[in-house]
Amino acid sequence: MAQSKKSSRRNASASKPSATSEVGAEVVQQSAPAPIAEPMVAAAAPAPVPAPVPAQAAVPAAAAAVPSKLLQLGSSLSIREVGECATQLKTLLAGGATDVDAAQLESIDTAGMQLLLAAAVAAQRRGFKLRLLNAQGIKVGAARSLGLTEHLVELAEIVA
């Protein structure tokens, strides 16, 4: 009788799908998921890239006729003063031609030189040259020491 129960269990399991085979079928179906559709995103038009201004570009007559604003530097332009000076320069440059007076400047570090060069580039992008007044010491001293004399002369107008 024990054998007849075993054989009837085998027959019953053969006639019904086993839980393992059902689970196995589900696993097979889940292992090959449908491809995920990419979300529809409207392609934004690329931002226009401003054309580089040639290094020898002439300052437009309109910009030359507009009186420039003046930033008076103190005795030092170092990492300590760069943040405040940068804010002032951004404001002045946004309004047009800007002069920077370095008559009182006694010391300038790499951060100060970087700020002046960045301001000169910003001015050039706006169509005018940054004028560095009384800046012969910067050109001869810090710019030369850092190997930036050519860049400074190219980007800014140095007025003795």
Summary of the structure (lengths in Angstrom):
residues: 160
radius of gyration: 36.5
end to end distance: 117.5
largest distance: 117.5
contacts: 380
relative contact order: 0.11
helix: 51%
strand: 12%
